[in-house]
Amino acid sequence: MIVNRRIEELVQHLERFTRGEDVSVQWAKDAESILDQWDELDEVLDELQDYLSLYGPEGGPYLYNKDEMDQFCHRILPILKKRI
């Protein structure tokens, strides 16, 4: 199923972040591109999109930093894995 493949792709992408392989702003933009493939986002994916759009590794005013993004990814990864 296409949705499962998209979720798998998203999970793999988020796991790259949590392993520290890529914590760049480009990583966040790439994750947003994955989400753009969905016709409609549920509450979890919508919150993820918010985090991604406000992500900066060093943080800053109104931005989520690397640690905050990491905590969020660890929180939603189990939820997403249940959907595969």
C-alpha positions, -999 to 999 in steps of 0.1 A, spaced: 0 0 0 13 35 -9 5 50 25 26 23 42 55 30 20 52 67 27 51 61 65 81 37 62 100 64 42 91 90 69 101 67 97 135 60 81 140 97 76 132 105 112 155 77 124 184 92 105 179 123 126 176 105 159 208 86 151 226 119 145 233 111 108 216 143 95 204 171 117 205 198 91 178 223 80 179 205 46 169 173 65 138 191 78 130 204 43 133 168 29 110 155 56 85 183 47 87 170 11 78 136 22 48 150 41 38 169 10 30 135 -7 0 131 17 -34 144 6 -44 151 42 -24 152 74 -38 139 107 -30 155 140 4 137 145 16 145 110 4 181 112 23 186 144 54 171 128 50 195 99 49 224 124 81 212 141 98 208 108 89 242 95 102 258 127 134 237 130 169 251 132 197 230 147 208 258 170 173 269 177 166 306 181 136 328 186 105 308 177 126 278 164 129 243 177 165 233 183 181 199 177 173 185 212 137 195 210 133 180 175 151 148 187 126 145 217 97 150 194 109 124 169 114 99 197 78 106 208 62 101 174 83 73 160 65 46 180 31 61 168 42 60 132 57 25 134 23 12 146 8 24 113 31 4 90 
